């Protein structure tokens, strides 16, 4: 009989401990240690080791390895290819997460049906029956003549079927429902998720099979399961979108074969996920023009600029502590910008409630939104609408200086394409040559920007 040992694994960082403790000494998380059972393997039993389960490893020099260009398989979904870095790489394992009902299974089913026309594909469903998958495909008017479907949750059985079929692309929906028979814990536990993902990754590397893993999310919005799961896979994608909204954004949080700052935009329709060819036009569908507190900025996502609308509402607070609420922006940065506006702009909003919203459910993380945020706040505070054909971008420093942002010329060029005729930008981002149809106001300090906005 194999002896069963116990260990405790942190669900946040994956660190292992011999006994339970309230706080993980590696990452500092509280109440994150979960018990797992480890079954020892006798010496005569075979066990996969090393990268891709190779038993024997060979020492070599880095210069002896031939660095060839990556082979990529286009998925047929341009926005998904953009986030992946140009397409699927043979042997790649990608984890896609998102809130329930956001469209993860729908997007992957569409992608696999497109890939089935050129490659051998396998869709493993552990949450839905084959009839439910077929009904979804029928609702989207998609044909699955060449798509192989398997309803199974046991990893050994899945790998056995996959070894016979030898698929080039496979989807596992979802990793939290998969389990290994030799591990006694329930599906979804730390040990099951970790070992199941490791087994699928070894199969992907050994057989050059690209695998999509669907992952659940926690209440905090992170991918459920141990953090080591994100280290095992090659790419971590996150599908975002409001429950009652139409548009979905796909971001890469990790990508070993591409950039992590790309953004894919989709629209959820009755026929499934539709790619949005011109996201700027979607996010700029302004119903009311000439409203105070509304301003358009140019954000940079990956390799392309996007025009989004920022809205601010400033109102007298009935309470002693005014509220600072943001949707799609960092709330701490708003507090900092209000302090800079008071100190270097001479405008105080300490007794005002300030609400900020990015239209369309987009999340802005770059500092290029600083000047646009202050412009929207100033417009709402004074009740003075800004021109509808104005775009604003720039970073605001604590000393009140307006700092340049990357790709300033490309941002202005994108605004010209959409009919904007005025721009408020940092001095270092001013065009070297005049742009036809665009009047650019370049500012060095916040005081200059306030004066320019007052005159508009």
Secondary structure, DSSP 8 states (H G I E B T S, - for coil): ---EEEEEEETTT--EESS--SB-TTT--BS-EEEEEEE---TTS----SGGG-SS-----GGGS------EE--S-HHHHHHHTSSEETT-EEEEEE-TTSSHHHHHHHHHHHHTTTS-EEEEESSS-HHHHHHHHHHTT---TTEEEEE--BHHHHHHHHHHH--SEEEEE-GGG-B-TT--S-TTSHHHHHHHHHHHHHHHHHHT-EEEEEE-B-TTSSBSS-THHHHHSSEEEEEE--TT-SEEEEEEEEETTS-S--EEEEEEETTEEEE-S-HHHHHT--SSSS-TTEEEEEEEETTEEEEEEEEEEEEE-SSSS--EEEESS-HHHHHHHHHHHHHHH----TTEEEEEEETTS----SGGGHHHHHHHHHHHHHT----TTEEE--EE-TTSBEE--TTHHHHHHHHHHTT--EEEEEGGGS-SS--TT-EEEEESBHHHHHHHHHH-
